[in-house]
């Protein structure tokens, strides 16, 4: 099974988001519709990426201003 993130709206226009553990995207769509929601976005979750930091960055308070 895989996880799928979704965004959907209900009949009143209220936005909802969540995740589902399903076998594929078509099953995710079916389950969202079974909950009485209208899917606007369904996708596998994005992998976590670490942000790279600059080496030896000088803090702003130590920089000389002209």
N, C-alpha and C positions, 0 to 999 in steps of 0.2 A: 504494500500500500504506500501511497505517497500523500503528502500534504498539499493542499491547494488553498491559497488565500483568495478571498472573494470580497467584492463590494456589491451591494444590492440595495434596492429600495422596496418599501412595501407599498400597498395600495394607496396609503395616505401621503407618500412621498418621503417618508422618514428613511434616512440612509443607515445602513447596517454594514458592518464588516466583520470578518471572522476567518477561521480556517476549518477545513474539513479533511479527514483522513479517508481517502477514496482511492480506487484503483486507477482512474483516469479522469480527464477533464469532462468528458460527456456525463459521467456519473456525478461529478460535482455539480454540473448544471442541473441535472435531474433532481438532485437532493435539495438544491436551493429553491427550485420551483415547487417542490413538494412542501417546503416550509411556507409557501405562500408569498415568496419574494420574487422580485424581478431582477435577475443578475445584470450588473453593468460592467463588471470586470472579474475574470477568473484566471488565475495564473499560478504556476508553482512558485513557492517562496524564493526570494532572491538569496543567494548565498551571502554569508557575512563576510565583508571585506574590511580589513583594518586600514585605517588611514595612515599613510606614511608621514612621518615627521621629518622636518629638516634637521640635519645634524648641526650642532653648534649654533643654534639660533640665538641671537642676542635679544633679550627682553626689551620691550619698547622703553621702559623706564631708564635703561642704561644707554640708549642711543643718544648721540649728541645732536642737538638741533641747531641749525644756523641762526 
